[in-house]
């Protein structure tokens, strides 16, 4: 777009130069232009009795020809033909053209030079035609190719008879063939008078008003500017003479003297009455002014008191109009130093200027969220105001946490935006930086405590995996020593090794994923996978003691939120469900009579993920898929000791606790409740003491359109051909990978550092079809090597292999042209694809 704009301004520049040269040399900028125009639009243009093209526009174009010295070749024809001529390129300019969106795609329009009303006319024998609804069912005559055709169709009027010219319509109306028609006002009254039928037809209503433009094809804007300059040079007196000639001149009338005397008497009476009213009003105004002054004094006192109170508030308070113009503001005193640090003195910025700066920073940091929310609110309000029963009520339109960078400091603000009136908004912003920091620390501390709880289970799993790998390796060695190993036996052993290695990989990835620092960043993820991962982590402690049953959602369940923290909440719930089950077993062993009649097993935890709809009418969760408000419902039900009915109303209170209930391990219920609310969801708890507890987490389906093609079923190796450049500093990895890929049909080029990789690349540049790069190399890293390859003309696919799953360098390649990132260890069937 920028290049097109620059090119356009260069064209204008040369036009100005050529205009200057043409004025000096008395030569026209353009020798001639071809103008196509409607031939049936009196008094602008029409064919007279002598078969000559005459009218206001004909004379006006002749004047333009005299002014510019450019010859005008005027082609007046019927309107459909005129448009075809222009579209085919046989004309340079089209005149008498109405603007619409479709035409704007192919034409550039001049300024409007005439406004034309487009009415509906009906025969006097027909009554009740007042709008488009009353027009339905009637046949309407309309000119072919006219903008009115599309306008009538858009308003549901489909019974149309098309005529080639306006005169044909009026002629048909005189003959009685049509009773209702639409003709542009100037032409209508001209032909109605010409055919002497003005008394037989009446104007029903005006459909719309259009404007005459001259237009050229897109890309020919310099010609349009040249034409406009020519018309601007025509003297105003010439315009007036031509308008009087073709549109007529108003004849002034003299009013009789008696009417003037009557008017003067009426004016005098009105003046006397007004004088008396002024005297009365003056006295009343004086009395009301005193009352108003007293009220103002009271308000000033109340304002001072309010300002004294507000000064103690630690929040930003800004009152502003919808154009973000500050009306009133309060800046907390502790924040002056941060926001004024780049100024020479605080006196340079008053509160209003500081508030404007703060508001701009907030809006910029939030991606113009404040402006967007206000525009959306105003747009909805304009729609509601059309309802005569609408009454405005104050409403909260924004409640978000926004990060704000001021100089070298980073702050987190909770921002609430209220619509006070149709044009007034109140923003209250609280600094929650310290609060958020403490919450993150608390979450991470509780996470580390949880890791400690299941560390023994984790060590047990890893030792089992290592034992399996060592056992199979020993078995292979023994088989080699005893006798040759059959292909089937070797395949069985390698499959067992592969399964053990994959199990170890998954165990380590699960631990690394869970133990990494909590992130406030929201992203799109699959709830099914998150729940699977939570169950894997929980099983480090629960294995063989309790059965976890997960009923997955049948398709990927995408959600936009804080994956890591939500996973921690789920693990906390599972671990505390486990504790509740152990507590119940303990109580059962002490008192069997207490559990008579209990049907549910006491060693199972049920987890289920479903999608439901929220009914707007009854405010309840329903199964109705047609509702717009879709929710993910994650239900965790255990058959543990349960929660007493009296305790259910207090479980979310921050300082309320009862041993054996709630989230005794991991995150507190209060923290979990706040985090789920921040992710746009809700949490509900139901329980029957000594029988069961059910926790339901509701999360909005806010990532419906996320693609589901990210899941690939890898079941077998795929063979192929081509040359692959593989770069890895581990010689054993490169040798093993080279052997496997060569068995799959590929030619492999090996390099163990960046410098060696570039040498191999330059020697085999034309033959290399794919590059597999390690993220970390001895001399330069993978992203740097990738840039070097791209700069030197390598445009084929590049795959990164890395054992550092959360390495910061992976962020560097997000904006680079990378086909895929594969984490070590990986299966070769995945690489072969």
N, C-alpha and C positions, 0 to 999 in steps of 0.2 A: 504493500500500500504506500509506503514512504517513497519508493522509486516512482510510482505512478504520479504521486503528488508533485515530486520534483520535476518530472517530465512535463506535467501540465503547466507549471509555473514558467518553465523554459519556453513553452509554446506561447504563453501570454506575453513574455518578454520580447520575443521576436515579432509578435503582432504589433506591439507598441512601436518597435523600431521601424517596421514596415509602414506603419501608419504615418510615422514622422517623415520617412522618406517619400511617401506618396504625396504628403502635403507640400513637400518642397519641390517635387518634380511635376506636380499637377497630374499625376497618373493614379488611377484607382488601384487599390490593393488587390482586387479581384476583377477581372475583365467582365465576367457575367455570372449570374446565378440563376438556377432554375427553381421557381417557386410553384408548388402545387397547392390548390385551394379548392374548397367547395364552390360550386357554381350556382347554388340555390339557397342563399342565406341573405335575403333582403333585410334591411337596406345596406348590409355590409358588402354583399356581392350577389349579383343575379344577372340573368339575361333579359334585356329589354325587348320591346316589340320589334326592334330592328335587328334582333339576333346579335346584339353587342353585349360584351361583358362590361357591366358598369357597377358602381357602388362605392361606398366609403373606402374600402380597403384597396380597390383598384386605383383610386386617386392618391391614396396614401403611399402605395408602392411607387407610383410615378414620381411623387415628391422625393421619396428616398433615393430613387435613381438619379434625380438631379443633384441631390446633396453629395452622394458618394461617387458619382461618375461610373458606377458599375451598372451594366445593362441587366435589366430584370426580364427574364423570360417567364411570363405568368401563364400557367397552365390551369385553367378553371374547368373542372369536370365534376361528375357526381361523386359523392363522398366516399363510397366504397372504392371506386376506381382511383381516387386521389390517394387513399391509404396504400393501395397496392403499388402505385407508382413510386411512392416514397420508400416503401419497404424493398422494392426491387433495385433501388439506387438510381432511378431515372430522374430524380429530383434532389436538389440540395436542401431545400427548406419546405416544411409543410406548415400552412397557416390555418387559423380557426380550429385549433386542436384543443380539446379539453384534456386536463391532466387526470390520469388514474394510475394505480400501482402497476398494472400490466404494461402500460405504455412507457412508464418510467424506466422499465428494464431495458428498453431499446432506444429511447429518445432522451436528449437533454433539452429542457424547456426554458424559454425566456420568461421574463417577468410577465404577469398577467396584465393585459391592456384593456380588458372589458369583462364585466360580470354579467352573466346571462341567467335569468330565471328559467327553470324548466317546469311548467305547470301541466296539470291534467285538465283537459277541456271536455265538457259533456253537453249533449243536446238538451235543450230546455225541457224536453218531455221526460227527462230522467232526473230524479231528485235523490238526495241522500248520499251522494258521493262526497265523502269528507276525508277519507284516509285510505290506506292500502287495504284494510280489512273490508271496507265497504266496496272496494273496487274489484274484489275477487268475484269470479263468475261472469264478468263482462269481457267482451273482446275489445282489445285496445289497439289502435293503429299507431305505428311507430316507424321511424325512418331506419332503414337497414344500415347497420354499422354504427349507429348512434350510441353514445355512452348510456343513453336512457334504456336501451335494450337490456344490458347487464343489470342495471339498477332495478328495473321492474322484476327481473327474474330473481334477484336476491331477496326481494320483498314478497315473493310468492305469486307474482302475476305472470302466468305462463301462457295464457290465451292471447297471442299477439299476431297481428297482421303486419308484415314488413312491406314498406314502400321505398322506392328508389329516391324520392325527394319529398321535401316538406309540401311543395305545391301539389304533388300527387295525393298527399294525405287530405289536404283541404278540399281538393276537387272531389275526392271520394266521399268526404263528409257532406258536401253540397248535394251529391247524387243520392245520399241516404244510405250508402253502403256501410258506413261506420257511424256509430253514435258517440263513441268515446275515443279520444286520441291524445297524444302528447307531441307538442311542437314547441321548440324554443320560443320564448315570448316575442322577440322582435319579428321573427318570421311569421308567427301565428297571426299577430294583429295585422301585419301587412297583407297576408293572403286572405284573411277573413274579410277585410275591407275590399280587397280586389274582387272577390267573388260575391260581395254584398250579402254575407250571411252572418254578420256580427251579432244581429239580434236573435239568431237561432241557437247560439252556443254561449255557454258561460264557463268561467274559470272555476274549477272545483277546489283545487289546492296546489301549492307548489311542492313538487317532489324534492327538489334540491336546486342549488345555484351553482353553476359552473363558471369557469373563467377561460377566456380565449388566450391561447399562447401561440407563439411561433416555436418550432422545434426542429432540431437537427439530430442526426443519428449520433449515438454515443461515440466519443472519440473525435468529433468535429466541433468541439466547444469553441475553438478560436473563430470559426466562421460565425457562430451564434453571437459571440461578443462583437464581432465586426458589424453584424446586422443591427444589434442593439445600439451600438454607438451611432450608426447612421440615423436611426429613428430619433435618438436623443438630440441630434443636431437640427431636426426639422423645427422651425420656429413655432412657438405656441399659438401665434396668430393664425398660422396655416392650419393647425389642428382645429381651431375654433371656426374658421371659415368652412372647412370640410364638414364639421359636425353640424353647423347651421344648414349647410346645403342638403345633407342626407337625413338628418334627424329632425330638422325643423327648428324654428326659433320661437321662444315663448313670447306671446303678445301680452304686453302689460295692460292692466285694466285700471280704470279710475273708479274709486268708490264714491257713491253719492254722498253729499255733504251731510244729509240727515243721519246717515249711519255713523259718520265720524262724531257728530254731536252726541248721539246715543252712547257711543263707546266712551267718550270723555266723561259723561255723567256717571256711567257705571264705574269707571276708574276712580272718580272723585268719591263716590259712596264707599267703594272698597277701601280707599285711603283713610276715610274717616273712621270706618269700623276698625281697621288695622291700628289706627292711632289709639283708639279706646282700649283695644286688646293689649297693646304694648304697655299702656299705663298700668293696667291690671296685672299683667305678667311681670312688670318691673318690680312691683311691690311683692309679688309671690317669690320671684327670684331672689330678692334681698333676704326674705325670710328663710328660704331654702339654703341659700349660701351660708348663712350663719350656722344652720344645722350641719351643713357639710363641713365647715371649718372645725366645728366641735368634734365631728366624727373623725376627721383627719388627725386632729391632735391626739385623740384616743388611739388611733391606729399607729401613729408614730411611737407612742409610748409602748404599745404592745410589740411593735417591731423591734425596739431596742431590747426589750426583755427577751424576745425570741432570739435575737442575735447573740446576746450574752449566753443563752443556753446552748445555741448551736456551736459557739466557740469551743465548748468542751467536747464536742463530738470528734472522734478520731476518723471520721469518714469524709470522703469527698461528696459534696452535694452540689449538683449543677442543674439549674432550671433554664431550659432553652427552647427556642422555636424549632419548627420542622426543618428550617434551613440551617440549623445548628448555630444560630445567633444566640449568644449568651444573654439571658435576662437577669439571672441572679446566681451567685455561686458561693460556696464555702470551701476554702482550702485549709486542711488541718495544719496547725503551726509547725508540727514536727517535720512536715514534708517540704517546707520552704527551701531548706538547704539543698535537698536533692534536686528539686526541679529548677532552682535558680543557680545551680553551680556554674553554668556556662555564661552567666551574666556578670557584669562588673559590679552591680549592686542590686539589692532586692527592690529598691525604689523604681528601677526601670520598668518592672512589670507589676501592675496592680492585680487584684484578685481576678478580675474579668479576663485579663490577658493570660494569666496563669491557667485559668479554667479552660480557655480556648485551646491553649497548648496541650493541656492534659486530655481534653476531649479528642483533639486531633490524634494524639499518640495512641489513645485507646482504640479509636476507630481504625487507625493504620495497623496496629498490632493484631486486631481481630479480623483483618481482611475485609474492612468496611462493613462489619456486621451491624454496627449501630445505624449507619445510613440505610443499609438494605432493609433492616427491620422497620425503620421509620417509613420508608417508601412503601413497603408491603402493607403496613398498618394504614397509611393514608389512602392507598389504593382501595383496600377493603372498605374503609370508612366512606369513601366516595360512593361505592356501590350501595352501602346500607343507607346513606342519607337520602337516596332516591325514594325510599319507603317513607311515606308520610307519618307513620306511627313510630319512627325511629327516635329513640332517646339515648343520648350519649351517657356512658358510664365509665369511670376511671378503670383502667385495666393494666396489668403487668404484661409487657410484650417482650421482655428479655430477662433472663437470669442465667448468666454464664460466668465461668472463671476465665480471665484473660491475662496472659503474660505481658508485662510491659517493661521495655528496656529504656531506662532514663540515665543518660551518660554512661557510667561504668556499672550501674546497679541494675539488677533484675528483680522485678516485683511481681507478685501474683495478686490480682484483684478479683474479688467477687463483685460483679457488675449487675445491678438490677435497674431496669429501665421501665418507667411507668408513663402511660399516656394520661395526662391530667385533664386535657381538653383536646379539641380537634386540632389545635395548633400549638399546644404547650406540652413539653415532656420533662420529666424529672428523672435524673440519673443519680443513683446512690451507689458509690463504689467503696468497698471496704478492703483494706490491705490485709490479706490473709497469707502473706508470704511465710511468716514464722509458724503459723498454724499448719500450713501444708507441709513444711519441712519436718515438724514434729510428727505429723501423721505418717510421713514416709519412713522416718526413722523407726516409729513404732511398728509399722507393717514389716519392715525388714528384720527387726529384732524378733518379732513373733515368728517370722518365716524361718530364721536360723534355729529358733527353739524347736520348730516342727521338724527341721532336718535332723536335729539331734535325736528326736523321738524315734525316727525310723532308720537311723544310721546302722543299727545292728542288722535289721532286715536287708538293707542295701548290701552290706558286706557279705551276708549269707548268700545273696543272689549272685554277686560277682564271683565268689569262691566256687559256687556250683558251676558257673559258666567256664571258669578256668579249669576246673577239674574235668569237665566234659571234654574240652579241647585237648588237654594233656592225655586223657585216656584214649581218645581216638587216635592221636599221634602215636602213642605207644603201640596201639593195636596195628596200625599201618606198618610200623617198623618190624613188629613181630611177624606179620604176614610176609613181608619182604624177605626176612631171614629164613622162614620156613619153606615157602613155595611161592611161585609167581602169583600175583594177585589178578583175579579176573576183572574184566571191565565193569561188570555189574557190581562186584564187591567194592572196587575203587570208587565207583560213582556213589554208592551208598555211604561210604566213609566221608567223601568230600561233601556230600549233602549235609551230613551231621555236623561237620566242621563249619560249613557255611551258616547253618541255623544257629549254632552256638555263638559264632562271631557276630551275627546280626542281633542276637539277643543281648550280647554285651554292648554292642553299639547303641541299641535302643535304651538300655539301662543308663548308660553314661549320658546320652543326650537328654533323657528325662531329668536326671539330676542336675545337669548344667542349666537346662531350660528353667527349672524351678528355682534354683539357687541364685540366679543372676539378680541384680538389683531391680527393685520395683520401678516401673516406668509410668509416668503420667501420660505418655503418648498413646493416643487412640489409633487403632488400625482395624482393618477388616480381617476377621479370622473365622474359622469353622468351629462352632460350638461343639459339634460331635468330637472333633479332634481334641479340643480343650478338655472335655469331660474324660475322654480316654486317657489323656495324660495325667489328669488329676487322680484317676483310679489307679494308674500305674504307680504313682508316687505313694498313694495311700496304702497300696498292697505291700510296700516294704515293711509295714508294721502289722497289717491285718491278715497276711497270708496264713491260711490253714485255721484261722480263728473265726472268721466271719465270711460269708459269701456276698459278693457284690454283684448285683444283676442290673445291667444297663440296657434299657430299651431305647435304642437310637432313633432319631428322626430319619426317615427313609432316604432323604436327599441331603446334600451338604446344607448346613444351617448357618449361613453367614450372618455375622453381627459386627457392627462398628463400635468398638469400645476398648477398655483397658484389659487386654487378655490376661496378662500376668497376675494382676491383682484379683480379677474374678476367679482365676484358677485357685489362688490362695484361699479365697472365701470358700470355694467348694471343698477343698481339702480339709479346711477347718470343720466344716459341717460333717463330712464323712468321719473324721477322727472322733468327733464328739458323739456322733451316732454310735460308733463302735464302743465308746466309753459307756453310753447309756445302755447298750446291750449287755456289756459285762456287769454293770450295776444290777441289771434285772436278773441275770444269772445268779449273782451273789445273793440277792434277796430271795430268789426262788429256792436256792439251796437251804436258806434259813427258814422259809415258811412256804411249804407246798400248797397249803390251803388258800393262800392269797391269789394263786394263779389258776384256780379251777375255772374251767370254761373258756380260757384264752385260746383262740383258734390260730392266731398267727404264729409262725416259727420265730424263735427268739435269736437266731443267729444269721439273719439276712438283712441286707440294706438294698432297697429298690431305688433305682434312679431312672427317670423317664424324661425325654425331651419331646415336646409336641409344639404345634403351632395352633394358636387360637385367635379368635377375633374379639374385639372389645365393642360391645353394643353401646351406641351413643344414647339410646333411649333409657335403658334400665341400669346403665353403668355397671354391668356385670360381664364376666368373661363368657363368651358363647362360642359355639362351633360354627357360626355363620361365616363362611369364607367371603361373602359378598361385601362385608363391612370393610371400610378402608383401614381401620386401626388394627393391624396384625401384630401379635405378640408371640415371642418364644416363651414357653412355660417349662421351666426346669424344676421337676419335683423330686425331692429326696425324702423317702419314707423309711423309717426304721421301726423295729418292733421292740424298742428299748423301754426304759422305765417311764418315759413320758414326762409331761409337765402338768402341774396342778392347774386347775381352771383359774384360780385366783392369781396365779403367777403370769398367765398369758398376757395380761394387759400391761405388764411391766418389763417384759423381756428386752425391749429396746431402750430402756432407761440406762444412761451411761454409768450410774453408780449402783445399779441394782444387780444382785447376784444371789443365786441359790445353789448350793452344792448339788451336783448331779444333773443340772439342767442348763440349757443354753450352750454357748460355745466356750467350754472350759479350756480348750486348747486352741492355739492359733489366734485368729482375729476375734475380737469381741463382737457381739451382735450389733452394738451401736456403730462400730467402725464399718462392719459389713453393710449395715443399713445405709449409711452415708455414701459409701462407695457405689452401691447399686443405684441410689438416687442420682448420683453424679453421672452415671451411665444411662440415665433416662428411664430406669426401671423401678421396680417395687419388689418388696419381699413380704410374704405372709407366713404365719406359723399357726398350725392347728395341732391339737394333741388331746389324747385321752389318757389320763394318768394310769400308769401300770399296764398300758396296752400298746400305744404307738405314738409317734410324733411325725408330722409331715410338714416339711418346709418347701414353699413354692417361691421361686424367683421368676419374676416377669421382666423380660427384656424386649424392647421394641424391635420389630423386623425392619431395621433401618438400612439394610444392605441387600435389598431384593435383587437388584440388577447386576450384582457382582457375578462375573462369569463362573461357570461350573466346569470349565475344561481344564482345570489345574490338576485334576487327578488322572494319573496315567497308570494303567495296569501293566506291570512289567512281568511277563511270564516266561519269555524265552529270548535267546540271543538273536540279533538281526545281523546278517552278513551284508557286506557291501564292498565297495572298491573306492580307491582314491588315495591321495598322499596326505598324511597327518604329521604335523610338526608337534612333538611333545617336549615340553620344557619342565624339568623337575630336578631339584638338587639332590634328591635321594636316588642313587644309582640302582638300588634294588627295585624300587617302584617303577622306574623307567624300563628296566629290563623285563620285569614281569608283565607290565602293561604292553610293552612292545610285542612280546611273544603271543599274548592273548589276541591282540588286535590283528596281528599278522595271520593268526589262524582264522580270523573272521574275514580275511581277504584284503586288508589294507596294507599300504606301504608306509613304514614308520621312520621318521627322521628324529634323532635324539639330540637334545642339548641339556646341559646340566647347570647353565647360568645364562644371564641375559646377554652377555657379549657373545657367547658361543651361539645362542639362539639367533641373533641378528646375522651372524656369518652364514649359518645354515640357511636362513631365510633368503638372503641375497643370492646365494648359489643355486637355490631351487625355487625362486619366487614364482615362476609361471606354473609350477607343478603342484604347489601346496593347495589343498582344498579345505583344510581345517587345522586350527591351532588349539592345543590343549595346554594351558599355562598354569603353573603353580602360583599361588598368591604371594608366597615369600620365597625370594631367591637371594643368593649370596651377595650379588653386586647391586642389582636394581630390583624393585618389587614388580609384581605382575602388572598392576595398572600402568606403570611407567613403560614396561615392555609393550603393552597393548597399544599405547599412544604412539610409540615408535613404529610399530607395524602398520598402524593406520596411516601415519604421515607418509610412510614409504609405499603406499599404494595397495596394502593388503585389505581387500574388501570382503573376504570370506568370513564364515562363522568362527567365533572364538568361544571356547569353553574354559571356565576357571575351575580348578580342583583345589580344595583347601581342607585342612584339618582344623582351622580356626573358624568355627561356625559364627561366632559373634565378633569377629575381628573388625576394628574400626575401618580398616582399609576396604572392606566390602562396601562401605558407604561411598567411597571414591568411584566405584565402577557403576553406580546406579545410573549416572547420566552418560555412560559410555555405551557403545554398541556391542553388548555382550549377549551371546545367544543363551547361555545357561551357566549356572553355578552348581557344582556337584560337591557334596561334603564327603571327605574321607572318614571312615572307610566306605566304599560304595560297591554295589554289585555291578559286574561287567555287562549284564543285560541292560542295566540302566544307561551305561556309557555307550553301548552299541546302538542305542536309539538316538 
